[in-house]
Amino acid sequence: MKILFDPWPRTANEIFSEEDQRKFFAEHEIFEIDPMQADSQYAEWLPQMDVIISQQALDSSRLAAATKLKAIFNVETNFLPNVDYAYCASRSIPVLTPSSVFALAVAEIGLAMALSLARNVHQAHADFQNGLEKYGLEGNQDAELLTGATVGILGYGDLGRAVKGVLQGFQNQILAHDPWLPDGFLERNGLQPVGLEQLLRESRFVFVTATITTENSKLLNAERLEWMQPGAILILLSRAAIADFDDLQTFANSGRIRVATDVFPEEPVPLEDPIRQTKNMLLSAHRAGALTSALQQIGKLVLEDLELISRNLPPASCKRAQLETVTQIRSKPIEKT
C-alpha cells in the first residue's frame, strides 16, 4: 500500500523496533513528509495514498483529495480535534490510534505511587538521607494498607482497565465512575458502578484515568475534593486538565488529602512553580508511559492493522474514533516523546 508517513512529533525510530521498521518500509511504499515541504507534499501525494499516518490537520478539503484513502493512523496516540471525523465517517474511513500501548506502563507507576504515598516510602527515604529517619511504629503514624482498601477508578478506558489489572491480588472493593459506559458493563468487569460523589466519598485510593473531554475540565475542584475522606490518596494519571491544580495543592498542603501526579498544566514545570514545594504531593515528570517497549508497541499495532486493511478486513488492534464521542475529546497534544 502507498502510505503517507508524517509521525511528528514522534519518529520512526521511536515507534518501531528495528525489525518492525524494516518490515514497514519493505512491505509498503512509504512517502515520508519533509517538514520544510509538508504543504506541497501533502497536496501532491494525497491523491495516491491508501493510508495516512499523521496527526497533522486533516480537514474535509484536504481529505477530499485523498480519493483512495482507506485509513488514517494517529501515532501521537490521542484523538485530536484537527480531523474532520464526520467527513471520514461519511466515507467509511477509520481514524485509528494505538492508544492502549501506554496503559500498563502508566498503571504500574500509578500503583507504585499509591504504595509510596500509603507507606510514605519516598519521604522516609529522604529522611534517612538527611539523618531524620524514624524507626518502627514512629515512622508509620499515617501509614495504611492498599490491600483490602476501597479503591475508586475514575474513567474506565484502556488506562482504567490496566489499573484494575495491576490491583489484582490486593483484594480491593473497586468502585468505578464512567459516564460513557453502562452500569452493566462495569459490573461484568467486577466493578461497582457509582456516581462521582459516592466514588470520592467512599474510596481511600482514587485513580484518575479519565479521558479529557469538553465536559470534565477541572472536574476535580475544591467542591469535589471536599468529598474525599481525610488523608485519602488521589493518583492523577490521565491529563492535568481534569483537575484544578491550585485546589489540589491547597488540599495537599493542608494535609486534607495526599496526591500523586505524573501530569501538569504546564510542562516542563517552571523551576519557580510552588508545586515543587507542595507537601503531601508526590511528583513525576510525565514519564509514566515513556518506555521504549511501550513506544515500540505503537508501530507493532499499526503494522497489525495495516496487514488487515491490505486484505480489505477491518482494523482490530488500534482504537477507532467513534463519531458520537470523539468530537468531545480534548487531550493536550504531545510536544515531546
C-alpha positions in Angstrom: 0.0 0.0 0.0 1.0 3.6 -0.5 1.4 5.3 2.9 1.9 9.0 3.6 4.2 8.9 6.7 4.3 12.0 8.9 4.7 10.8 12.5 5.9 14.1 14.0 6.5 14.8 16.9 7.3 11.1 17.1 9.9 9.4 14.8 10.1 6.1 13.0 13.0 5.1 15.3 10.8 5.7 18.4 7.7 3.9 17.4 9.2 0.9 15.6 11.6 -1.7 16.7 14.4 -2.3 14.1 12.7 -5.4 12.9 9.3 -3.8 12.6 10.7 -0.7 10.9 12.4 -2.9 8.2 9.1 -4.7 7.7 7.1 -1.4 7.4 9.4 0.0 4.7 9.8 -3.3 2.9 6.1 -4.2 2.7 4.7 -0.7 1.8 5.6 2.2 -0.5 6.3 4.9 2.1 6.1 8.6 1.3 7.9 10.4 4.1 7.0 14.0 4.7 9.7 16.6 4.8 8.6 19.3 7.3 10.1 22.0 5.1 7.9 20.9 2.2 4.9 19.5 4.0 2.1 21.5 2.3 3.3 20.8 -1.2 4.0 17.2 -0.5 0.5 16.6 1.1 -1.1 18.3 -2.0 1.0 16.2 -4.4 0.8 12.9 -2.7 -2.6 12.6 -1.1 -4.5 11.6 -4.3 -2.3 8.5 -4.5 -2.4 7.4 -0.8 -4.1 4.3 0.6 -3.2 5.2 4.2 -2.2 8.4 6.1 0.0 8.1 9.3 -0.1 11.6 10.7 -1.5 13.8 13.4 -1.5 17.0 11.3 -4.6 18.8 10.4 -6.9 16.9 8.0 -9.9 18.9 7.1 -12.5 17.9 4.6 -10.9 19.8 1.7 -7.5 18.1 2.3 -9.2 14.7 2.8 -11.3 15.1 -0.4 -8.1 15.0 -2.4 -7.3 11.5 -0.9 -9.7 9.6 -3.2 -8.2 6.2 -2.5 -7.9 6.6 1.3 -8.6 3.5 3.4 -7.5 4.6 6.9 -5.8 7.3 9.0 -3.5 6.4 11.9 -2.6 8.9 14.6 0.6 7.7 16.3 0.7 10.5 18.8 -2.0 8.2 20.4 -4.6 10.8 21.2 -7.6 11.7 19.0 -7.1 15.4 18.3 -9.7 18.0 17.2 -7.9 18.7 14.0 -9.5 16.0 11.8 -12.9 16.1 10.2 -14.3 13.0 11.7 -17.7 13.4 10.3 -16.3 13.5 6.8 -14.2 10.4 7.5 -17.3 8.6 8.8 -19.3 9.7 5.6 -16.6 7.9 3.5 -16.2 5.0 6.0 -12.6 5.9 6.6 -11.5 4.6 10.0 -9.4 7.1 12.1 -7.2 4.9 14.4 -4.8 5.3 17.2 -2.8 2.7 19.2 -3.7 4.4 22.5 -3.6 1.3 24.6 0.2 0.9 24.3 0.9 3.1 27.4 -1.8 1.8 29.7 0.1 -0.9 31.5 3.3 1.2 32.0 1.2 4.1 33.4 -0.9 1.8 35.6 2.3 0.3 37.1 3.7 3.6 38.1 0.3 4.6 39.4 0.4 1.5 41.7 3.9 2.5 42.8 2.7 6.0 43.6 -0.2 4.7 45.6 2.0 2.4 47.7 4.6 5.1 48.2 2.0 7.5 49.5 0.3 4.9 51.6 3.6 3.9 53.3 5.5 7.2 52.9 8.3 5.4 51.1 9.6 8.5 49.3 9.7 10.7 52.4 11.1 8.0 54.6 14.0 7.6 52.1 14.6 11.4 52.1 14.5 11.5 55.9 17.1 8.7 56.1 19.4 10.5 53.8 19.1 13.6 56.0 19.6 11.7 59.2 16.0 12.2 60.3 14.7 8.7 60.0 12.0 7.4 62.3 12.2 3.7 63.3 9.3 1.3 63.8 5.8 2.5 64.6 7.0 6.1 64.9 7.8 6.0 61.2 4.3 4.7 60.3 2.0 7.2 62.0 0.0 7.9 58.9 0.6 4.7 57.0 -2.1 2.4 55.7 -2.5 -0.7 53.6 -3.7 -0.7 50.0 -4.7 -4.3 50.5 -8.3 -4.6 51.3 -9.0 -0.8 50.8 -11.8 0.6 48.8 -10.5 1.9 45.5 -12.1 4.2 43.0 -11.3 4.3 39.3 -12.5 7.5 37.6 -12.7 6.6 33.9 -12.7 3.1 32.7 -11.0 3.1 29.3 -7.7 1.5 28.5 -5.9 3.0 31.4 -8.6 2.4 34.0 -8.7 -1.3 32.9 -4.9 -1.5 33.2 -5.2 -0.1 36.8 -7.7 -2.7 37.7 -5.4 -5.4 36.3 -2.4 -4.3 38.4 -4.6 -4.2 41.5 -5.3 -8.0 41.3 -4.1 -9.6 44.5 -4.8 -6.5 46.7 -8.4 -7.7 47.5 -10.0 -4.4 46.9 -13.6 -3.3 46.6 -13.3 -1.3 43.4 -15.8 1.5 42.6 -15.9 2.9 39.1 -17.4 6.0 37.5 -17.6 6.4 33.7 -20.5 8.3 32.2 -19.7 6.8 28.7 -20.2 3.2 29.9 -23.4 1.4 31.1 -23.5 0.1 34.7 -23.9 -3.5 33.4 -20.6 -3.3 31.5 -18.8 -2.1 34.7 -20.5 -4.9 36.7 -19.4 -7.5 34.3 -15.9 -6.3 34.8 -16.1 -6.9 38.5 -16.6 -3.2 39.4 -19.3 -1.4 41.4 -20.7 1.4 39.3 -21.3 4.6 41.3 -21.7 8.3 40.9 -18.7 10.6 41.2 -19.7 11.9 44.6 -20.0 8.4 46.0 -16.7 7.3 44.5 -14.9 10.2 46.1 -16.6 9.9 49.5 -16.1 6.1 49.8 -12.6 5.5 48.3 -9.4 5.6 50.2 -7.5 5.5 46.9 -8.7 7.3 43.8 -7.1 6.6 40.5 -7.9 9.3 37.9 -7.7 7.7 34.5 -10.4 9.6 32.6 -10.1 10.9 29.1 -10.3 14.7 29.0 -13.4 16.0 27.3 -15.3 19.2 26.7 -17.3 18.5 29.8 -14.8 17.4 32.5 -12.2 20.2 32.5 -11.3 21.0 36.2 -13.8 18.3 37.3 -11.7 17.8 40.4 -12.1 21.2 42.1 -12.3 22.2 45.7 -16.0 21.4 46.0 -15.5 17.9 44.8 -12.2 17.3 46.6 -14.0 18.2 49.8 -16.0 14.9 49.3 -12.8 12.9 49.8 -12.0 11.2 53.1 -9.4 12.9 55.3 -6.0 11.6 54.3 -7.3 9.8 51.2 -5.0 9.3 48.3 -5.6 10.7 44.8 -3.4 9.4 41.9 -3.6 11.6 38.8 -2.5 9.6 35.7 -4.5 10.8 32.7 -4.3 14.6 31.9 -3.8 17.6 34.1 -6.8 19.4 32.7 -9.2 17.2 34.7 -8.1 18.9 38.0 -7.9 22.4 39.3 -4.2 22.3 40.3 -4.5 25.3 42.6 -7.1 23.4 44.6 -5.1 20.2 44.5 -2.1 22.0 46.0 -4.2 23.6 48.7 -5.8 20.3 49.8 -2.4 18.6 49.7 -0.5 21.3 51.6 -3.1 21.3 54.4 -2.8 17.5 54.7 -6.5 17.1 53.9 -5.6 14.6 51.1 -2.4 13.0 49.7 -1.8 13.5 46.0 0.5 11.9 43.3 0.6 13.3 39.7 2.5 12.4 36.6 1.0 15.3 34.6 0.9 19.1 35.0 -0.9 22.1 33.4 2.4 23.4 32.1 5.3 21.2 31.0 8.1 21.4 31.7 7.1 22.7 35.1 8.8 26.1 35.7 11.5 26.0 38.4 9.7 28.6 40.5 6.4 26.8 40.4 5.2 26.4 44.0 4.0 22.8 43.3 7.6 21.7 43.7 7.4 22.5 47.4 3.9 21.3 48.0 3.6 19.0 51.0 1.9 15.6 50.7 2.3 15.6 47.0 4.4 13.0 45.0 5.6 14.4 41.6 6.7 12.6 38.5 7.8 14.4 35.3 5.2 12.9 32.8 7.3 9.9 32.4 4.9 7.1 33.4 4.3 5.8 29.9 7.6 6.8 28.2 9.2 3.4 28.0 10.9 2.2 24.8 9.0 -1.1 25.0 5.7 0.8 25.1 6.6 3.2 22.3 7.6 0.3 20.0 4.2 -1.2 20.5 2.8 1.8 18.6 4.5 0.5 15.4 3.6 -3.1 16.1 -0.1 -2.4 16.4 -0.1 -0.2 13.3 1.6 -3.0 11.3 -1.0 -5.4 12.5 -3.9 -3.2 11.3 -2.1 -2.4 8.0 -1.9 -6.1 7.3 -5.7 -6.4 7.9 -6.5 -3.3 5.8 -4.4 -4.6 2.9 -6.7 -7.6 2.9 -9.8 -5.5 3.0 -10.5 -6.5 6.6 -11.5 -4.1 9.4 -8.7 -3.0 11.7 -8.6 -4.8 15.1 -5.6 -3.7 17.1 -5.9 0.1 17.2 -8.7 2.1 18.8 -11.2 3.5 16.3 -12.6 7.0 16.7 -16.3 6.9 17.4 -18.1 9.9 15.9 -20.5 10.1 18.9 -17.7 10.8 21.4 -14.5 11.8 19.5 -15.5 15.4 19.0 -15.8 15.8 22.8 -12.2 14.6 23.4 -9.7 17.4 24.3 -6.4 15.7 25.0 -3.4 18.1 25.0 -1.2 17.3 22.1 2.3 16.0 23.0 5.3 18.1 22.2 7.9 15.6 23.1 8.1 11.8 23.4 
